[in-house]
Amino acid sequence: MIHTPPAIAKMLGVKTDKIHTWIHRGDLKAHNLAESTTGRPRWKILDEDLQEFLRGRQNVKPATAPTRYRRRKPKQIKQYF
């Protein structure tokens, strides 16, 4: 299946400019199907490329390190009795 930037933007709930930014940065792989390279680009994104992009953006909970406790210093209490 082939997707366009406006369709992906609607799917992800972001603006089309954000999709174009991801394409220009190289985060999202897209193909320019425009007839000339000097005109307006016509980006098309393959389903495999979109799925790879989404897998890379998933929130993965990092493994938590064990909690380290500080050693308590002995209290300096003066005995008056």
N, C-alpha and C positions, 0 to 999 in steps of 0.2 A: 504494500500500500504506500502511496506517495502523499505526503502532507505539505501544506503551504505554511509559511510563517503566521498568517492570521488564524489559521485553523489550530495551530499548536498554541498560540497565545490564548485563544479562547478555551482550549482544553486545560491549560495550566493556570489560567486566571491572571495572566500578566499582559502587559502591553506588547504590541508588535515590535516596538523599538527595542525592547529587551531581547526578543528573539534574534533580531538583526545584530545586536551587540554580541550575543553568544556565537553567532555565525562568524562575525568578523574577528572575534578573539580566537576562534578555532575550537571553542568548547563544543559546539554543535556542528556536526559535519553536514554540509548542504551542497547541492549542485546547482550551478547557475545555468538555466536553460534559455537565456536570452539569445537572440539571434546575433547581436553584436555586443562586444565587450565594452563599448563606449556608452551604451544606452543604459536604461534602467534594468537592474538585475531582476531576474525571475527565479527566486530560490525555490527549490523543491527538496524536501527532506525524506529520505527513505525510512520506512518503519524500523528497520534494524538499527539505523543510526540514532533514531529517536529513543529507542529502548536502551541502547548503550549509554546515551547521554543521561537518561533518567536513572539508570543503575548507578552511574557515577555521582549523582546528586542525592542519593538516598542518605538519610541520617542513620548512621551506624553508631550505636552506643559503644564507646571505647571500654575496654576492660578496666575495671576500677582497681586501683592498687589497694592493698590492705591499709586500713586506718592505722596511723602511727600515733601513739600517745606519748606526750611529753612526760618525762620523769618529774615528779613533783619534788620541789625543794622542801626540806624540813622547815617548819615554821619556827621563827625565832620568838619564842614566848618566854617572857621573863616570869619566874615564879617569885612572888612576894611573900609567900607564907612559908 
